[in-house]
Amino acid sequence: MTSVALHRVTGSGADRFTSQSAAHISGVAVAALIAELETWPKPGLVSHVDSGSHTDMTASTFRDSAAAIEPFLAELAEAGAAGAPMGRLRTIGIAAEHAMLSATRGVNTHRGAIFGLGLLCAAAGTAWTDASGLARRRPPGLLCELVRVHWGQSILGGPIPLHSHGANALRRHGAGGARAQAAAGFPHAREVGLPALHFGRVLAPGNEEAARVQAFFALLAATEDTNLLHRGGTAGLAYAQAAAADFLASGGIAQPDWQDEAERIHRAFIDRRLSPGGCADLLAITLFLDGLEEHP
C-alpha cells in the first residue's frame, strides 16, 4: 500500500462523493448485516432459523434494527468523505444506537456493528475521495488501514461505557474486544475472516451460506469474544474456541455432514447460553469488506 492511499484529498475527489455514493456504502453494510443474520448454523446466535441462546430477540428484530440504522451508516460515510474527526463519528453512532433501540423496543441488536461497520463506512467515504486511484476499488486492506491511521488513537483513548458487556470483560479479563480490533484495523476480519470466506467458496462452490459458516467458525476459533466472556467466563470462551477449532480440523464445511455437526455445536451453545456476538459482528465486517471489493 502506498502512503498516498492514507490521505484524504479535498477538491474534485470530495466533490465526486454524493448521497448516492453514501447510499451505496450503507447498502452494502446492511446487506452484510442481513447475510450474517441469514447464516445458519451459527452457534448460539440469532438467525433466520431460530433465536439461538436469546429469548428477547428474533430475526425480525434484527431486520428492523438494520433498516433503522442504514441512514446513519450513510451519514457516517458522508462524514468520512468530509474528513470528520472521531468526535463527529461518535455523535452519529450514538444517534444510530438511539434509532436501533427505538426500532427494537430497547433490545441491543447491532451496537457492536454500528461501531465496527460505522467506522468502515466512514473509511469507505474517505477512500472514495482518494487521489491514488484506489478509490474505485477500495480493497479491504485499505479500508482497515484507514480506520487504524485516522481514528485508531481516538478509539483507544475514547470513553469506555460503564455497563457494556465488552467494557465489563475488559475490566474483569483484560480482553480488548471490539475497541482493540478497530484500533488495529480489524485484523481478525482481514486476516482470518476474509481468507476463510474465500476458502469456503472453494470448498462449497455456489453455496454462499456454507462459505459464511466456514468464515464464522474460523473467526470463532481465533477471537477472544467478550460476549462469550460475559456469558461463560474464561471456561465458556475456551469451550467455544475449542469447539470451533475441532469443527475446522475435521474439515469444516468439507465434511459430508458438516451442517449436522455445526447444528450439534449450535445446540450445545444454547444449552450453555453461550452467544459469540463479537464474532457475529466480525462476520458482518468480513462480508462488508468482501462486498465492497466485489461491487465497488
C-alpha positions as CSV (number, residue, x, y, z in Angstrom):
1,M,0.0,0.0,0.0
2,T,1.4,3.4,-0.9
3,S,1.4,6.3,1.5
4,V,-0.8,8.4,-0.7
5,A,-3.7,5.9,-0.1
6,L,-3.9,7.1,3.5
7,H,-4.5,10.8,2.7
8,R,-8.0,12.2,2.0
9,V,-7.9,14.8,-0.7
10,T,-10.2,17.8,-1.0
11,G,-11.5,19.5,-4.1
12,S,-12.5,17.3,-7.0
13,G,-12.3,14.0,-5.1
14,A,-14.5,15.2,-2.3
15,D,-16.9,16.8,-4.8
16,R,-17.4,13.4,-6.5
17,F,-18.8,11.9,-3.3
18,T,-22.6,12.2,-3.5
19,S,-25.6,11.0,-1.5
20,Q,-25.8,8.1,-3.9
21,S,-22.2,7.2,-3.0
22,A,-23.1,7.2,0.7
23,A,-26.3,5.1,0.0
24,H,-24.2,2.6,-1.9
25,I,-21.8,2.1,1.0
26,S,-24.6,1.9,3.6
27,G,-26.5,-0.5,1.3
28,V,-23.5,-2.9,1.2
29,A,-23.2,-2.6,5.0
30,V,-26.9,-3.5,5.6
31,A,-26.6,-6.3,3.1
32,A,-23.7,-7.7,5.1
33,L,-25.8,-7.5,8.3
34,I,-28.7,-9.4,6.6
35,A,-26.3,-12.0,5.2
36,E,-24.8,-12.5,8.7
37,L,-28.3,-12.9,10.1
38,E,-29.2,-15.5,7.3
39,T,-26.2,-17.7,8.1
40,W,-27.0,-21.0,9.9
41,P,-25.9,-22.9,11.9
42,K,-24.1,-20.1,13.7
43,P,-23.6,-21.4,17.3
44,G,-25.6,-19.6,19.9
45,L,-26.7,-16.7,17.6
46,V,-30.0,-15.5,16.2
47,S,-30.6,-16.4,12.6
48,H,-33.5,-16.8,10.2
49,V,-33.9,-20.4,11.6
50,D,-34.1,-19.7,15.3
51,S,-33.1,-17.3,18.1
52,G,-30.1,-19.3,19.4
53,S,-29.3,-18.5,23.1
54,H,-31.5,-15.4,23.1
55,T,-35.1,-15.1,24.4
56,D,-35.5,-11.3,23.7
57,M,-34.9,-11.1,20.0
58,T,-35.7,-12.8,16.7
59,A,-34.7,-12.4,13.1
60,S,-37.4,-9.8,12.7
61,T,-35.8,-7.7,15.5
62,F,-32.5,-7.7,13.6
63,R,-34.1,-6.8,10.3
64,D,-36.0,-3.9,11.9
65,S,-32.7,-2.8,13.5
66,A,-30.7,-3.0,10.3
67,A,-33.3,-0.8,8.5
68,A,-33.3,1.7,11.3
69,I,-29.5,2.2,11.3
70,E,-29.0,2.3,7.5
71,P,-29.4,6.1,7.2
72,F,-26.8,6.7,9.9
73,L,-24.3,4.4,8.2
74,A,-24.8,6.6,5.1
75,E,-24.2,9.6,7.3
76,L,-21.0,8.1,8.6
77,A,-19.8,7.5,5.0
78,E,-20.5,11.2,4.2
79,A,-18.7,12.2,7.4
80,G,-15.7,10.2,6.3
81,A,-15.7,11.8,2.9
82,A,-15.7,15.2,4.6
83,G,-12.7,14.3,6.8
84,A,-14.7,14.3,10.1
85,P,-12.9,13.7,13.4
86,M,-13.8,10.8,15.8
87,G,-16.0,13.1,17.8
88,R,-18.3,13.6,14.9
89,L,-18.4,9.9,14.1
90,R,-19.3,9.2,17.8
91,T,-22.2,11.6,17.6
92,I,-23.6,9.9,14.6
93,G,-23.1,6.5,16.1
94,I,-25.0,7.5,19.3
95,A,-27.9,8.7,17.1
96,A,-27.8,5.3,15.3
97,E,-27.9,3.5,18.7
98,H,-31.0,5.5,19.7
99,A,-32.7,4.6,16.4
100,M,-31.8,0.9,16.9
101,L,-33.2,0.9,20.4
102,S,-36.4,2.6,19.3
103,A,-36.9,0.1,16.5
104,T,-36.2,-2.9,18.7
105,R,-38.0,-1.6,21.9
106,G,-34.8,-1.4,23.8
107,V,-33.0,-4.6,22.6
108,N,-29.4,-4.3,21.7
109,T,-29.1,-6.0,18.3
110,H,-26.4,-4.0,16.5
111,R,-24.4,-1.8,18.9
112,G,-21.2,-3.6,18.0
113,A,-22.0,-3.5,14.3
114,I,-22.8,0.2,14.5
115,F,-19.3,0.7,15.9
116,G,-17.3,-1.5,13.6
117,L,-19.3,-1.1,10.4
118,G,-19.8,2.5,11.1
119,L,-16.0,3.1,11.2
120,L,-15.6,1.2,8.0
121,C,-18.4,3.1,6.3
122,A,-16.5,6.3,7.3
123,A,-13.3,4.8,5.9
124,A,-15.1,4.0,2.6
125,G,-16.2,7.6,2.3
126,T,-12.6,8.7,3.0
127,A,-11.3,6.3,0.3
128,W,-13.8,7.4,-2.2
129,T,-12.2,10.8,-2.3
130,D,-8.6,9.4,-2.5
131,A,-6.4,10.6,-5.4
132,S,-4.3,7.5,-5.6
133,G,-6.7,5.6,-8.0
134,L,-7.6,3.0,-5.3
135,A,-10.8,4.8,-4.6
136,R,-12.8,3.0,-7.2
137,R,-12.0,-0.5,-5.7
138,R,-11.4,0.2,-2.0
139,P,-9.6,-3.0,-1.2
140,P,-10.2,-4.4,2.3
141,G,-6.7,-3.7,3.5
142,L,-7.0,0.0,2.6
143,L,-10.3,0.5,4.5
144,C,-8.9,-1.3,7.6
145,E,-5.7,0.8,7.4
146,L,-7.7,4.0,7.1
147,V,-9.6,3.2,10.3
148,R,-6.3,2.5,12.1
149,V,-4.5,5.6,10.8
150,H,-7.3,8.1,11.0
151,W,-9.1,7.1,14.2
152,G,-7.1,4.4,16.0
153,Q,-5.7,6.6,18.7
154,S,-9.1,8.2,19.3
155,I,-10.7,4.8,19.6
156,L,-8.4,3.6,22.3
157,G,-8.5,6.9,24.1
158,G,-12.2,7.4,23.9
159,P,-14.8,6.9,26.7
160,I,-15.4,3.3,27.9
161,P,-19.2,2.6,28.5
162,L,-19.8,1.7,32.2
163,H,-22.1,-1.2,31.7
164,S,-21.5,-2.8,28.2
165,H,-20.6,-6.4,28.0
166,G,-17.3,-5.5,26.3
167,A,-16.4,-3.0,28.9
168,N,-17.1,-5.5,31.7
169,A,-15.0,-8.1,30.0
170,L,-12.2,-5.5,29.7
171,R,-12.3,-4.8,33.4
172,R,-12.6,-8.4,34.5
173,H,-10.5,-10.3,32.0
174,G,-8.3,-7.7,30.2
175,A,-9.9,-8.5,26.9
176,G,-9.5,-5.8,24.2
177,G,-12.7,-6.6,22.4
178,A,-14.1,-4.5,19.6
179,R,-12.1,-1.4,20.5
180,A,-8.8,-3.2,20.2
181,Q,-9.9,-4.8,16.9
182,A,-11.0,-1.5,15.4
183,A,-7.9,0.4,16.6
184,A,-5.7,-2.2,15.0
185,G,-7.6,-2.1,11.7
186,F,-9.8,-5.2,12.2
187,P,-7.0,-7.8,11.8
188,H,-9.3,-10.7,12.5
189,A,-11.7,-9.8,9.7
190,R,-8.9,-9.1,7.3
191,E,-6.5,-12.0,8.2
192,V,-9.0,-14.7,9.4
193,G,-12.5,-13.9,8.2
194,L,-11.8,-13.0,4.6
195,P,-9.3,-15.9,3.8
196,A,-11.8,-18.3,5.4
197,L,-14.7,-16.9,3.4
198,H,-12.7,-17.3,0.2
199,F,-11.6,-20.8,1.2
200,G,-15.3,-21.7,1.9
201,R,-16.2,-20.7,-1.6
202,V,-13.6,-23.2,-2.9
203,L,-14.9,-25.9,-0.6
204,A,-18.5,-25.3,-1.5
205,P,-18.8,-23.6,-4.9
206,G,-22.0,-21.7,-5.3
207,N,-23.1,-22.1,-1.7
208,E,-22.6,-18.7,-0.1
209,E,-24.2,-19.7,3.2
210,A,-21.8,-22.5,3.6
211,A,-18.8,-20.2,2.9
212,R,-20.2,-17.8,5.6
213,V,-20.4,-20.7,8.1
214,Q,-16.7,-21.5,7.3
215,A,-15.7,-17.9,7.9
216,F,-17.7,-17.8,11.1
217,F,-16.1,-20.9,12.6
218,A,-12.7,-19.6,11.7
219,L,-13.4,-16.3,13.5
220,L,-14.9,-18.1,16.5
221,A,-11.8,-20.3,16.9
222,A,-9.5,-17.2,16.7
223,T,-11.4,-14.4,18.6
224,E,-11.4,-13.6,22.3
225,D,-15.1,-12.8,22.1
226,T,-16.1,-10.5,25.0
227,N,-19.7,-11.7,24.7
228,L,-18.6,-15.2,25.4
229,L,-16.5,-14.0,28.4
230,H,-19.6,-12.1,29.7
231,R,-21.8,-15.2,29.5
232,G,-19.5,-18.0,30.2
233,G,-16.3,-16.6,31.6
234,T,-12.9,-17.9,30.5
235,A,-14.2,-21.5,30.6
236,G,-17.0,-20.6,28.2
237,L,-14.6,-18.9,25.9
238,A,-12.2,-21.8,25.9
239,Y,-15.1,-24.3,25.2
240,A,-16.4,-22.2,22.3
241,Q,-13.0,-21.8,20.7
242,A,-12.2,-25.5,21.1
243,A,-15.5,-26.5,19.5
244,A,-14.9,-24.2,16.6
245,A,-11.3,-25.4,16.2
246,D,-12.4,-29.1,16.2
247,F,-15.0,-28.3,13.6
248,L,-12.4,-26.8,11.3
249,A,-9.8,-29.5,12.0
250,S,-12.4,-32.1,11.0
251,G,-12.7,-30.5,7.6
252,G,-15.2,-27.6,8.2
253,I,-17.8,-27.4,5.5
254,A,-15.9,-30.0,3.5
255,Q,-17.3,-32.7,5.9
256,P,-20.2,-34.6,4.3
257,D,-22.3,-34.0,7.4
258,W,-21.0,-30.5,8.1
259,Q,-24.4,-29.0,8.7
260,D,-25.4,-31.6,11.2
261,E,-22.1,-31.2,13.1
262,A,-22.5,-27.4,13.1
263,E,-26.0,-27.7,14.3
264,R,-24.9,-30.0,17.1
265,I,-22.4,-27.3,18.3
266,H,-25.2,-24.7,18.0
267,R,-27.4,-26.7,20.3
268,A,-24.6,-27.2,22.8
269,F,-24.0,-23.4,22.9
270,I,-27.7,-22.9,23.5
271,D,-27.6,-25.4,26.4
272,R,-24.7,-23.3,27.9
273,R,-26.4,-20.0,27.0
274,L,-23.3,-19.0,25.0
275,S,-23.6,-16.3,22.3
276,P,-20.5,-15.1,20.4
277,G,-21.9,-11.7,19.4
278,G,-18.5,-10.3,18.8
279,C,-17.8,-12.9,16.1
280,A,-21.2,-12.1,14.6
281,D,-20.0,-8.5,14.2
282,L,-16.7,-9.6,12.7
283,L,-18.5,-11.8,10.2
284,A,-20.7,-8.8,9.2
285,I,-17.5,-6.7,8.9
286,T,-15.9,-9.5,6.8
287,L,-18.9,-9.6,4.5
288,F,-18.9,-5.8,4.1
289,L,-15.2,-5.7,3.1
290,D,-15.9,-8.6,0.7
291,G,-19.0,-6.9,-0.7
292,L,-17.3,-3.5,-1.3
293,E,-14.4,-5.3,-3.1
294,E,-16.7,-7.3,-5.3
295,H,-19.1,-4.4,-6.0
296,P,-17.2,-1.1,-5.9
